[in-house]
């Protein structure tokens, strides 16, 4: 509106200062658009969506969203569409398998099914974010070998297993994000 008002003053009243102010407003508008596009193209984000039947997560890199899901869910498509719209994503790629681990922004993220904890090779690398999902009782001795800095408990875990994991993480001073209580997990 300011741009239109300044152009009107310049054209109708011949005021030179209004033309200069209109050019400055236009430059500020273009700078704002460019800065927003720069931020969107440089974004890097990891998200675990709230789902009680499966684990669905996504990595946003620039204007592309890479989505991973352990199984089809009625909420998966809705969550991905809403997230893509909010994040300014142009392309959504749905991968057909879940990765066991990924490196993102200098940190390691592990996706661990509680039922298969016994078969996992564990790394002694600290600073990990671990997303626990699936049915079963977590083996806390085995999970402690991950040296995770943060735990995310997916909504498909049983209530008793989530409560046990929350207590254990609190005793060990590790932050925990319970998705049934706190909703989706977003790591910028």
C-alpha positions in Angstrom: 0.0 0.0 0.0 2.8 2.3 0.8 4.3 1.8 -2.7 1.0 2.6 -4.4 0.5 5.7 -2.2 4.0 7.0 -3.0 3.6 6.3 -6.7 0.2 8.2 -6.7 1.8 11.2 -5.0 4.6 11.2 -7.5 2.4 10.9 -10.6 -0.5 13.0 -9.5 1.3 15.8 -7.6 4.7 15.6 -9.2 6.6 15.4 -5.9 10.1 14.2 -6.5 10.6 12.9 -3.0 7.7 10.5 -3.4 9.4 8.9 -6.4 12.6 8.4 -4.4 10.6 7.0 -1.5 8.8 4.6 -3.9 12.1 3.3 -5.3 13.4 2.8 -1.7 10.2 0.9 -0.8 10.5 -1.2 -3.9 14.2 -2.0 -3.1 13.2 -3.0 0.5 10.4 -5.3 -0.9 12.8 -7.0 -3.3 15.4 -7.4 -0.5 12.7 -9.0 1.8 11.7 -11.5 -0.9 15.3 -12.4 -1.6 16.1 -12.9 2.0 13.0 -15.1 2.5 14.0 -17.2 -0.5 17.6 -17.5 0.8 16.4 -18.8 4.2 13.9 -21.3 2.6 16.6 -22.6 0.2 19.1 -23.0 3.0 16.8 -24.7 5.6 17.7 -28.1 7.1 15.2 -29.7 9.4 14.4 -33.1 10.8 10.8 -33.9 11.8 9.1 -37.0 13.4 5.3 -36.8 12.9 2.8 -37.7 15.5 1.4 -41.1 14.5 0.1 -44.0 16.7 0.3 -46.7 14.0 3.6 -46.1 12.3 6.7 -44.0 12.5 6.9 -41.3 9.9 9.8 -38.8 9.7 11.1 -36.3 7.2 14.2 -34.4 6.3 13.7 -30.9 4.8 16.7 -29.8 2.7 16.1 -26.5 1.0 12.8 -26.8 -1.0 12.8 -30.7 -1.0 11.2 -32.9 1.7 12.4 -36.5 1.9 9.9 -38.5 3.9 10.4 -42.0 5.4 7.6 -44.2 6.8 7.5 -47.6 8.4 4.1 -48.3 7.0 1.0 -46.7 5.4 -1.1 -44.5 7.6 -4.1 -42.4 7.1 -2.2 -39.4 8.7 1.0 -39.7 6.7 -0.2 -37.9 3.5 -2.0 -35.2 5.5 1.0 -34.5 7.7 3.4 -34.4 4.7 1.1 -32.0 2.8 0.7 -29.7 5.7 4.4 -29.7 6.5 5.3 -29.1 2.8 3.0 -26.1 2.7 4.3 -24.5 5.9 8.0 -25.1 5.0 7.7 -23.8 1.5 8.6 -27.1 -0.1 8.2 -27.6 -3.8 9.1 -31.3 -4.0 8.0 -34.2 -1.7 9.9 -37.5 -2.1 8.4 -40.5 -0.2 11.1 -43.1 0.3 10.0 -46.8 0.5 12.3 -47.8 3.4 13.3 -46.4 6.8 17.0 -45.6 7.3 18.6 -47.0 10.5 20.7 -43.9 10.9 21.4 -40.6 9.2 23.8 -37.7 9.5 22.2 -34.3 9.6 23.7 -30.9 10.3 26.7 -32.4 12.2 24.6 -34.7 14.3 23.8 -38.4 14.1 20.1 -39.5 14.2 19.2 -43.2 14.9 15.8 -44.7 14.3 15.5 -47.8 16.5 12.7 -50.3 16.6 12.3 -51.4 20.2 11.7 -55.0 19.2 15.0 -55.3 17.3 17.3 -53.7 19.9 19.2 -56.9 20.4 20.3 -57.1 16.8 21.6 -53.6 16.5 25.3 -52.8 16.2 26.0 -50.0 18.6 28.5 -47.2 18.1 30.4 -45.5 20.9 29.8 -42.1 19.2 28.1 -39.6 21.6 25.8 -36.8 20.7 23.1 -38.8 19.0 19.4 -38.3 18.8 17.6 -41.6 19.0 14.0 -42.1 17.9 12.5 -45.2 19.5 9.4 -46.7 17.8 7.5 -49.9 17.6 5.9 -52.4 20.0 7.9 -54.1 22.7 9.7 -53.6 25.9 12.9 -51.5 25.6 16.2 -53.2 26.7 17.6 -50.3 28.7 21.0 -51.9 29.2 21.5 -52.3 25.5 20.0 -48.8 24.7 22.4 -47.2 27.2 25.3 -48.2 24.8 24.0 -45.6 22.3 25.1 -42.7 24.6 22.2 -40.6 23.2 22.0 -36.9 24.2 18.2 -36.9 23.4 15.5 -39.5 23.1 12.3 -39.2 21.1 9.5 -41.7 21.9 7.2 -42.3 19.0 3.4 -42.5 19.5 3.3 -46.2 18.4 5.1 -47.3 21.5 3.1 -48.9 24.3 2.3 -46.7 27.3 4.2 -48.8 29.8 7.3 -48.9 27.6 7.2 -45.1 27.1 6.8 -44.5 30.9 9.7 -46.8 31.6 11.9 -45.1 29.0 10.9 -41.6 30.4 11.9 -42.6 33.9 15.2 -44.1 32.8 16.1 -41.0 30.7 15.2 -38.7 33.6 17.4 -40.8 35.9 20.3 -40.5 33.5 19.8 -36.8 32.8 18.9 -37.2 29.2 16.0 -35.1 27.7 13.2 -37.1 26.3 10.4 -36.0 23.9 7.3 -38.2 24.3 5.2 -37.6 21.2 1.9 -38.7 22.7 2.2 -36.0 25.3 4.1 -33.3 23.4 3.2 -33.9 19.7 5.5 -34.0 16.7 9.3 -33.6 17.2 11.0 -30.9 15.2 14.8 -30.5 15.1 15.9 -27.4 13.3 
